[in-house]
Amino acid sequence: MSISIASSPMYGFIEQKLNQAFPDSQIDIRDTTGGGDHFAVEIESSAFEGKSRIEQHRMVYDALGERVGHEIHALALRTKCPS
């Protein structure tokens, strides 16, 4: 079960940081537990072109900074390039 809570402060933080780092992206953020600290993010961006999946995920982690592993306790990522 996944829950989308657009009013959650952490949801807003994730959305803002990813839109800043990947302005051309399509982003889907889901709070997977309803507690505001476990998220699933799907992001499609041309910034991922030519990058390995590991490099793509590092780019997302870098954009979110130190909150990953703290306020963002769990983060499931799915990254892709536009087709």
C-alpha positions in Angstrom: 0.0 0.0 0.0 1.3 3.5 -0.8 -0.1 6.8 0.4 0.5 10.1 -1.2 0.6 12.9 1.3 1.4 16.1 -0.6 0.9 18.2 2.6 3.7 16.4 4.5 6.6 18.7 5.2 9.1 16.0 4.0 7.1 15.4 0.9 7.4 19.2 0.1 11.1 19.1 0.9 11.7 16.2 -1.5 9.6 17.8 -4.2 11.4 21.1 -3.9 14.9 19.7 -3.9 14.3 17.3 -6.8 12.7 20.0 -8.9 15.6 22.3 -8.3 18.2 19.7 -9.1 16.3 18.2 -12.1 14.2 21.1 -13.5 13.1 19.1 -16.6 12.0 16.1 -14.7 8.8 14.2 -14.2 8.5 13.2 -10.5 6.2 10.9 -8.6 6.6 10.9 -4.8 4.7 8.5 -2.5 4.7 8.2 1.2 4.8 4.4 1.6 3.8 4.2 5.2 1.8 7.4 5.9 4.4 8.4 8.6 6.2 11.0 6.6 9.6 9.3 6.6 9.4 6.4 4.1 9.1 7.4 0.5 9.1 5.9 -3.0 10.3 8.3 -5.7 10.1 7.8 -9.4 12.0 10.4 -11.4 12.5 10.8 -15.2 15.1 13.3 -16.2 17.4 14.0 -19.2 20.2 14.6 -16.6 20.4 10.8 -16.2 21.4 10.3 -19.9 24.6 8.3 -20.2 24.7 7.6 -16.4 24.6 4.2 -14.8 21.7 3.5 -12.4 24.1 3.9 -9.5 25.2 7.3 -10.7 21.6 8.3 -11.2 20.7 7.3 -7.7 23.7 9.1 -6.3 22.6 12.3 -8.1 19.2 12.0 -6.3 20.8 11.3 -2.9 23.1 14.3 -3.5 20.1 16.5 -4.3 18.4 15.5 -1.0 21.5 15.8 1.1 21.9 14.8 4.7 18.2 14.3 5.3 18.4 10.8 3.6 19.0 8.4 6.4 17.7 10.8 9.1 14.3 12.6 8.5 14.0 10.5 5.3 14.4 7.1 7.0 13.8 5.0 3.8 13.9 6.0 0.1 13.0 3.6 -2.7 14.2 5.1 -6.0 13.3 4.4 -9.6 15.2 6.6 -12.1 15.0 6.7 -15.8 15.8 8.8 -18.9 13.1 10.1 -21.2 12.4 7.8 -24.1 
